Amino acid sequence: MKLPELKIANFTASVPIIQGGMAIRISIGALAGAVAAAGAIGVIGASGMEDEELANEIKIAREKAKGRGVIGINIMFAARNFWGVVKAAAREKIDIIFTGAGFSRDIFKFGQDNNITIVPIVSSARLAKTSERCGAAAIVVEGTEAGGHLGTDRPIRDILPEVVEAVKLPVVAAGGITTGADIVDMLKLGASGVQIATRFVLSEECNAAMPYKKRYQTATQNDIVKISSPVGLPGRALKTAFVEKILKQEAPKPVGCDFCLKNCSLEYCIIQALIRSLHGDIENGVVFSGANVWKIKDRSIKPAAKIIEELVKEAQEVS
Ligand SMILES: Cc1cc2nc3c(=O)[nH]c(=O)nc-3n(C[C@H](O)[C@H](O)[C@H](O)COP(=O)(O)O)c2cc1C
């Protein structure tokens, strides 16, 4: 199948792929810019970033994209600095703000007042409808196969048709998509595009340290677990020593907490655990991953543009 363009508000991506935002600093300007340069939508994971840092990453992404593609940021509503990040992104005239892990009606009003395109990430037809009424430009619907914080235990193939039926907006499917054939499946179920994150961790431009990427390369189906995150949502991660402690409810309590989340159970510090793994100390950290990482056939590390080229080619080979 020849893949169609993805249109969201006034933006058109020649490749209907959104690279899913990945906190904490897993997807930054270098990856988002490379994805945009390849004609898709590159997204900076902005949760946990300071305003100036985000502004700088947006500039890096723009330089790298050379005026091509579309660039967005992703911010979790659960972050205490949600509005700081949103306003910093607006000052930089970001193309699209993606927001998940909680739901804000006010963000849509902000988008209208500041001429910024808002795309929520939801996991139900009910929230998709509410988003449409509030002024969303498109909907990303995420199934349980996704990495990071999860809003549902239902597979994407079950939820997607319900969301497509419920709204008139473009619907983008996310969770567990690893091949061009998966993309074609989603389009046949009514999606206008797909959001992919896990596969982009194995890109040269992804900011994670090599041990993080190596953990992805060796992951088997048995390594994928669901943990409870202090954010108040389940999260999908790969087994590490620290994750085993979380599963046994033996993870150490936070030390030096800066109250970065609006609501935190204080069971352990998810942010510090994500930062440790980002820097390569994976056994003492949390490595978020989608459920289908083990299905990626070629887990070598390559440029993001090559990953996109391969996905498009694989899709073209499916009738
Ligand atoms: C390492 C990692 C970090 C993530 N961080 C975020 C995040 O900060 N905000 C968010 O909305 N989604 C986050 N996600 C979810 C992705 O953006 C995406 O929607 C989902 O993982 C898609 O499924 P896939 O990874 O199987 O392709 C993360 C996923 C991964 C793998």
The ligand as an ORCA input file, in Angstrom:
! r2SCAN-3c Opt
* xyz 0 1
  C      10.839      5.011     26.379
  C       9.443      5.529     26.206
  C       9.081      6.722     26.797
  C       7.788      7.247     26.614
  N       7.458      8.456     27.153
  C       6.258      9.011     26.883
  C       5.947     10.329     27.350
  O       6.764     11.009     27.969
  N       4.712     10.819     27.065
  C       3.781     10.101     26.339
  O       2.676     10.584     26.110
  N       4.056      8.855     25.891
  C       5.277      8.323     26.126
  N       5.573      7.084     25.623
  C       4.588      6.440     24.732
  C       4.929      6.701     23.255
  O       4.940      8.054     22.936
  C       4.013      5.954     22.263
  O       2.719      6.469     22.193
  C       3.906      4.465     22.486
  O       5.025      3.938     23.119
  C       3.685      3.784     21.155
  O       3.867      2.409     21.237
  P       5.237      1.706     20.738
  O       6.285      2.174     21.670
  O       4.946      0.258     20.855
  O       5.511      2.164     19.335
  C       6.845      6.534     25.826
  C       7.231      5.318     25.248
  C       8.492      4.816     25.410
  C       8.873      3.525     24.757
*
